[in-house]
Amino acid sequence: MPRLVLQPYLRVRFSQTRLEYQPWHNAQAPARPRDGPSVEKFKRGGIKFLPGQTYLWGAVWDVPHLCDGITDAVNEMTRPTVRSAYDEWAATYDSDRNETRDLDAVVTRAMLGDRRYRRALEVGCGTGKNTAWLAGAADRVLAMDFSQAMLARARASTRASGVTFAQADVTRPWPVVTGCADLVTCSLVLEHVEHLDFVFTEAARALAPGGRMLVCELHPFRQYLGKRANFERGGVRVEPPAFTHHVCDFVAAAARAGLTLLRLDEWWDGDDRRAPPRLVSFVIEK
Ligand SMILES: C[S@@+](CC[C@H](N)C(=O)[O-])C[C@H]1O[C@@H](n2cnc3c(N)ncnc32)[C@H](O)[C@@H]1O
């Protein structure tokens, strides 16, 4: 369950048919009430509610029967989606302190720098941290991301010719023809993707025989300790929805897609290996 990131204030009110909610920022007029779940959902859960009664989130805690039923609904309504979180993070993604992002840049160069590529497909390019480097390593790069704001930053910072950007969701069919790429890269994206199989299947489809894929992710050992991508806005910690994939999940998903694992590496900050590795990377071949 994603951790709760609340609006500064939230009014909730049951009508006869629905739960309505109204984001309400201090010193601003309340936003228009929005429709939440049908009251049937609460009835089914045995939750008592009083139509017409308005609660201010926070005060809800004092109404236990309501609190029980409403927490999930409010979580669902207020949690950021991955895309909206990255749209918001884009403004500071490059300037925030972020050792995971910085180590991934080292990994990408170390794992891919030994050869030249014809067509590289970068999945979840973000602000283009790796795109400019890929542009030097490949004749053509197609860099995809579903966050408009991250893509806008990537476009602005990547001057190299031969790079095309596309807004695309990697959990939907990729906008590329079969066998078009000899490199697919995917850095720090799969933490936000619940089901790995589709991504590996699309990568296998996009790759020409002999083509390579690099996947680099926050190491699940860190996730076991509660670490995940996050940033701060107005003193509030925002955590885009994240999923834990074990090392064996990546290996199995690649195998199911007909891909072969060439190497698996773990990456620490500097030489200090007392803490769990920060990143895990997979080089995979079609
Ligand atoms: C932590 S950033 C990494 C960006 C870049 N690869 C890097 O290493 O700096 C994760 C990126 O993945 C993108 N992303 C997450 N889920 C995605 C999806 N389903 N489709 C497309 N992009 C996605 C986000 O918008 C964000 O730009």
The ligand as a MOL file (V3000), in Angstrom:
LIG
                    3D

  0  0  0     0  0            999 V3000
M  V30 BEGIN CTAB
M  V30 COUNTS 27 29 0 0 0
M  V30 BEGIN ATOM
M  V30 1 C 13.6840 7.8540 -11.3320 0
M  V30 2 S 13.2530 8.4740 -12.9010 0 CHG=1
M  V30 3 C 14.6230 7.8680 -13.8600 0
M  V30 4 C 14.8520 8.7020 -15.0830 0
M  V30 5 C 16.1090 8.3310 -15.8630 0
M  V30 6 N 16.0120 7.0080 -16.4410 0
M  V30 7 C 17.2960 8.4290 -14.9470 0
M  V30 8 O 17.9470 7.4080 -14.7240 0
M  V30 9 O 17.5820 9.5320 -14.4530 0 CHG=-1
M  V30 10 C 11.9360 7.4010 -13.4150 0
M  V30 11 C 11.3270 7.8140 -14.7320 0
M  V30 12 O 10.5150 6.7590 -15.1860 0
M  V30 13 C 9.3510 7.3090 -15.7530 0
M  V30 14 N 8.3050 6.2960 -15.7200 0
M  V30 15 C 7.8380 5.6240 -14.6550 0
M  V30 16 N 6.8630 4.7770 -15.0340 0
M  V30 17 C 6.7260 4.9200 -16.3700 0
M  V30 18 C 5.8550 4.3380 -17.3470 0
M  V30 19 N 4.9320 3.4180 -17.0010 0
M  V30 20 N 5.9850 4.7340 -18.6200 0
M  V30 21 C 6.9050 5.6660 -18.9770 0
M  V30 22 N 7.7410 6.2540 -18.1120 0
M  V30 23 C 7.6440 5.8940 -16.8180 0
M  V30 24 C 9.0490 8.5260 -14.8890 0
M  V30 25 O 8.2080 9.4440 -15.5350 0
M  V30 26 C 10.4490 9.0610 -14.6340 0
M  V30 27 O 10.8380 9.9830 -15.6010 0
M  V30 END ATOM
M  V30 BEGIN BOND
M  V30 1 1 1 2
M  V30 2 1 2 3
M  V30 3 1 2 10
M  V30 4 1 3 4
M  V30 5 1 4 5
M  V30 6 1 5 6
M  V30 7 1 5 7
M  V30 8 2 7 8
M  V30 9 1 7 9
M  V30 10 1 10 11
M  V30 11 1 11 12
M  V30 12 1 11 26
M  V30 13 1 12 13
M  V30 14 1 13 14
M  V30 15 1 13 24
M  V30 16 1 14 15
M  V30 17 1 14 23
M  V30 18 2 15 16
M  V30 19 1 16 17
M  V30 20 1 17 18
M  V30 21 2 17 23
M  V30 22 1 18 19
M  V30 23 2 18 20
M  V30 24 1 20 21
M  V30 25 2 21 22
M  V30 26 1 22 23
M  V30 27 1 24 25
M  V30 28 1 24 26
M  V30 29 1 26 27
M  V30 END BOND
M  V30 END CTAB
M  END
